[in-house]
Amino acid sequence: MNRITFSRKFLLCALLTLTLLISACTPAQLQNTSTVDSAGSITKPPDLQSISLSDNRQFIRETFDSVKELQDHIRIRSGSSWVIEDEDVKISLSDYVFAKKNRELIYVLNQVKEMPSDAALLQDMVTTQLMVNYAKQSGVVVTPEEVREAIDFQKAALHKADPNDESHRLIRYIMENRIRISGKTEEEFWSSDEVYQGYQTSLYNSKLIQSILSDESMKGMDSYDELQERLFNDFQKKHPIQVPDLDELFQKADL
């Protein structure tokens, strides 16, 4: 696979990652526990294929409405707004809720009943930040120009989506709702720090993967998976990770 093709395929994952605020490419599956205590296996999430937009339009819109309501509730509630706040990893409660609700959206759309646990979701969010830190420390460089090029490419791809292709229409509608609840115009959304950081993160991971795959002394994606596991295990030994109990929050927001 050449570099351009690989990068563009990875950017599709970046779009889903940005939409879901989770690592859409490598969600780990753990036992459903209140704490994260193992690395779990790495599997590919369900794809947005052969899903009728007309049958799911209301469900998609209501899901994003619920995300917005929960985020508004978090902003006015008392107590910590952080799930993890560390020098190396920062995950807000708002981002975690967004990731959880949108992961549920994708799995329900695909009619997949066995959803990864909340522990797996949080592990993915933590591991993503750890991998970016590792990439930077390893000398991987992502320039502002590369990030803007990636954003412009994805934005253009959305506008060029085939209106007769059901999967294209579905992704576009999801992104329309993603932008809607941000309270920004489309131009403001694509120019926001949130989008910039999302694509910057994906590019760091993309370049790190390319570096590992091109290193003959490594074991390809096995080495990448092993690295994720090691970084996560090392982090949680120093910083025990507690999965938030959102029942009370959901009840107060009537969701």
C-alpha positions as CSV (number, residue, x, y, z in Angstrom):
1,M,0.0,0.0,0.0
2,N,1.6,3.3,-1.0
3,R,2.0,6.2,1.4
4,I,-0.8,8.4,-0.2
5,T,-3.3,5.5,-0.2
6,F,-2.5,4.5,3.4
7,S,-2.8,8.1,4.6
8,R,-6.1,8.6,2.9
9,K,-7.5,5.4,4.3
10,F,-6.3,6.4,7.8
11,L,-8.0,9.8,7.4
12,L,-11.3,8.0,7.0
13,C,-10.7,6.5,10.4
14,A,-9.8,10.0,11.5
15,L,-13.2,11.3,10.4
16,L,-14.9,8.6,12.4
17,T,-12.6,9.2,15.3
18,L,-13.5,12.9,15.2
19,T,-17.2,12.0,15.0
20,L,-17.1,9.5,17.8
21,L,-14.2,11.0,19.9
22,I,-12.8,7.5,20.3
23,S,-10.2,5.5,18.5
24,A,-12.5,4.1,15.8
25,C,-9.6,2.1,14.3
26,T,-8.6,0.0,17.3
27,P,-11.1,-0.4,20.1
28,A,-10.0,-2.8,22.8
29,Q,-12.4,-5.3,24.3
30,L,-12.3,-5.9,28.0
31,Q,-14.5,-7.5,30.6
32,N,-17.2,-5.2,31.8
33,T,-15.7,-4.0,35.1
34,S,-15.7,-0.7,37.0
35,T,-11.9,-0.4,36.6
36,V,-9.6,-1.0,33.8
37,D,-7.3,-3.9,34.7
38,S,-6.1,-5.6,31.5
39,A,-5.1,-4.7,28.0
40,G,-7.6,-6.9,26.2
41,S,-7.7,-7.8,22.6
42,I,-7.7,-5.4,19.6
43,T,-10.5,-5.8,17.1
44,K,-11.9,-3.9,14.2
45,P,-15.2,-2.0,14.9
46,P,-18.3,-2.5,12.8
47,D,-18.3,-0.6,9.5
48,L,-21.0,1.8,8.4
49,Q,-22.1,-0.3,5.5
50,S,-25.5,-1.2,4.0
51,I,-27.4,1.0,6.6
52,S,-30.5,2.8,5.5
53,L,-30.3,6.5,6.4
54,S,-34.0,7.0,5.9
55,D,-34.7,4.2,8.6
56,N,-32.3,5.7,11.0
57,R,-32.4,9.5,10.5
58,Q,-34.5,10.2,13.6
59,F,-32.4,7.9,15.8
60,I,-29.2,9.6,14.7
61,R,-30.6,13.0,15.4
62,E,-32.0,12.0,18.8
63,T,-28.6,10.5,19.8
64,F,-26.8,13.7,19.0
65,D,-29.5,15.7,20.8
66,S,-28.9,13.6,23.9
67,V,-25.2,14.1,23.7
68,K,-25.7,17.9,23.6
69,E,-28.1,17.7,26.6
70,L,-25.7,15.6,28.6
71,Q,-22.8,18.0,27.8
72,D,-24.8,21.0,28.8
73,H,-25.7,19.2,32.1
74,I,-22.0,18.4,32.8
75,R,-21.1,22.1,32.3
76,I,-23.5,23.3,35.0
77,R,-23.0,20.4,37.5
78,S,-20.8,20.6,40.5
79,G,-17.9,18.3,41.0
80,S,-14.9,17.4,38.8
81,S,-15.3,17.6,35.1
82,W,-12.3,15.3,34.5
83,V,-12.2,11.5,34.2
84,I,-8.4,11.6,34.0
85,E,-6.3,14.7,34.4
86,D,-2.6,13.9,34.3
87,E,0.5,15.4,32.7
88,D,0.4,12.8,30.0
89,V,-3.3,12.1,29.6
90,K,-6.3,14.4,29.9
91,I,-9.8,13.1,29.3
92,S,-12.8,15.3,30.3
93,L,-16.1,13.8,31.5
94,S,-17.8,15.6,28.5
95,D,-15.5,13.9,26.0
96,Y,-16.0,10.5,27.7
97,V,-19.8,10.9,27.6
98,F,-19.6,12.0,23.9
99,A,-17.5,8.9,23.1
100,K,-19.8,6.6,24.9
101,K,-23.0,7.8,23.3
102,N,-21.5,7.9,19.8
103,R,-20.0,4.4,20.1
104,E,-23.5,3.2,21.0
105,L,-24.8,4.9,17.9
106,I,-22.4,3.1,15.6
107,Y,-23.0,-0.3,17.2
108,V,-26.8,0.1,17.2
109,L,-26.8,1.2,13.5
110,N,-24.9,-1.9,12.7
111,Q,-27.2,-4.1,14.9
112,V,-24.1,-5.4,16.8
113,K,-25.2,-6.6,20.2
114,E,-21.9,-7.3,21.7
115,M,-20.6,-3.9,22.4
116,P,-17.1,-3.4,24.0
117,S,-17.2,-2.4,27.7
118,D,-16.9,1.1,29.0
119,A,-13.5,0.0,30.3
120,A,-12.5,-0.7,26.8
121,L,-13.7,2.7,25.6
122,L,-11.7,4.4,28.3
123,Q,-8.7,2.3,27.5
124,D,-8.8,3.3,23.9
125,M,-9.0,7.0,24.8
126,V,-6.1,6.7,27.2
127,T,-4.0,4.7,24.8
128,T,-4.6,7.1,21.9
129,Q,-3.0,10.0,23.9
130,L,-0.1,7.8,25.1
131,M,0.7,6.7,21.5
132,V,0.8,10.4,20.4
133,N,3.2,11.2,23.3
134,Y,5.3,8.2,22.3
135,A,5.4,9.3,18.6
136,K,6.5,12.8,19.6
137,Q,9.2,11.4,21.8
138,S,10.4,9.1,19.0
139,G,10.9,12.0,16.7
140,V,7.7,11.8,14.7
141,V,6.8,15.3,13.4
142,V,3.4,16.5,12.2
143,T,3.4,20.0,10.8
144,P,0.5,22.5,10.9
145,E,0.5,22.3,7.1
146,E,0.0,18.6,7.1
147,V,-2.9,18.9,9.5
148,R,-4.6,21.6,7.5
149,E,-4.1,19.5,4.3
150,A,-5.7,16.5,6.0
151,I,-8.7,18.6,7.2
152,D,-9.2,20.2,3.8
153,F,-9.0,16.8,2.1
154,Q,-11.6,15.3,4.4
155,K,-13.9,18.3,4.2
156,A,-13.7,18.2,0.4
157,A,-14.4,14.5,0.4
158,L,-17.5,15.0,2.4
159,H,-18.8,17.7,0.0
160,K,-18.0,15.3,-3.0
161,A,-19.8,12.4,-1.4
162,D,-22.1,10.5,-3.8
163,P,-25.7,11.4,-3.0
164,N,-26.8,8.1,-4.4
165,D,-24.4,6.1,-2.2
166,E,-26.2,5.2,1.0
167,S,-23.1,4.9,3.1
168,H,-21.9,8.3,1.9
169,R,-25.2,9.9,2.8
170,L,-25.1,8.2,6.2
171,I,-21.7,9.5,7.1
172,R,-22.5,13.0,5.8
173,Y,-25.7,13.1,7.9
174,I,-23.8,12.0,11.0
175,M,-21.3,14.8,10.4
176,E,-24.0,17.3,9.8
177,N,-25.5,16.5,13.3
178,R,-22.0,16.4,14.8
179,I,-21.5,20.0,13.6
180,R,-25.0,21.0,14.5
181,I,-24.6,20.3,18.2
182,S,-21.3,22.0,18.3
183,G,-23.1,25.3,18.0
184,K,-20.7,26.4,15.3
185,T,-21.1,27.1,11.6
186,E,-19.6,24.5,9.3
187,E,-16.6,26.8,8.6
188,E,-16.1,27.5,12.3
189,F,-16.3,23.8,13.1
190,W,-13.6,22.8,10.5
191,S,-11.4,25.6,11.7
192,S,-11.8,24.8,15.4
193,D,-9.0,23.7,17.8
194,E,-11.0,20.5,18.5
195,V,-10.9,19.4,14.8
196,Y,-7.3,20.5,14.5
197,Q,-6.3,18.4,17.5
198,G,-8.3,15.4,16.3
199,Y,-6.6,15.3,12.9
200,Q,-3.2,16.0,14.4
201,T,-3.7,13.0,16.7
202,S,-4.6,10.8,13.8
203,L,-1.6,11.9,11.7
204,Y,0.8,11.2,14.6
205,N,-0.7,7.7,14.8
206,S,-0.6,7.2,11.1
207,K,3.1,8.2,10.9
208,L,4.0,6.0,13.8
209,I,2.3,3.0,12.2
210,Q,4.2,3.8,8.9
211,S,7.5,4.0,10.9
212,I,6.9,0.6,12.6
213,L,5.8,-1.1,9.4
214,S,8.9,0.1,7.5
215,D,11.2,-1.1,10.2
216,E,12.4,-4.6,9.3
217,S,13.5,-5.2,12.9
218,M,9.9,-4.9,14.0
219,K,7.0,-7.3,13.7
220,G,4.6,-5.1,11.8
221,M,1.2,-4.4,13.4
222,D,2.0,-7.0,16.1
223,S,4.7,-4.6,17.3
224,Y,2.2,-1.7,17.2
225,D,-0.3,-3.6,19.3
226,E,2.4,-4.7,21.8
227,L,3.5,-1.1,22.1
228,Q,-0.1,0.0,22.9
229,E,-0.4,-2.7,25.5
230,R,2.9,-1.8,27.2
231,L,2.2,1.9,27.3
232,F,-1.2,1.4,28.7
233,N,-0.1,-1.1,31.3
234,D,2.8,1.2,32.4
235,F,0.4,4.1,32.7
236,Q,-2.2,2.4,34.8
237,K,0.4,1.0,37.2
238,K,1.1,4.6,38.2
239,H,-2.4,6.0,37.6
240,P,-5.2,3.6,38.4
241,I,-8.0,4.2,36.0
242,Q,-11.6,4.3,37.2
243,V,-14.5,4.1,34.7
244,P,-17.0,6.8,35.5
245,D,-20.4,5.8,36.9
246,L,-22.8,7.7,34.7
247,D,-26.1,6.4,36.0
248,E,-26.7,9.4,38.2
249,L,-25.7,11.8,35.5
250,F,-28.0,10.1,32.9
251,Q,-30.9,10.1,35.4
252,K,-30.6,13.7,36.2
253,A,-30.6,14.5,32.5
254,D,-33.6,12.2,32.0
255,L,-31.6,10.1,29.4
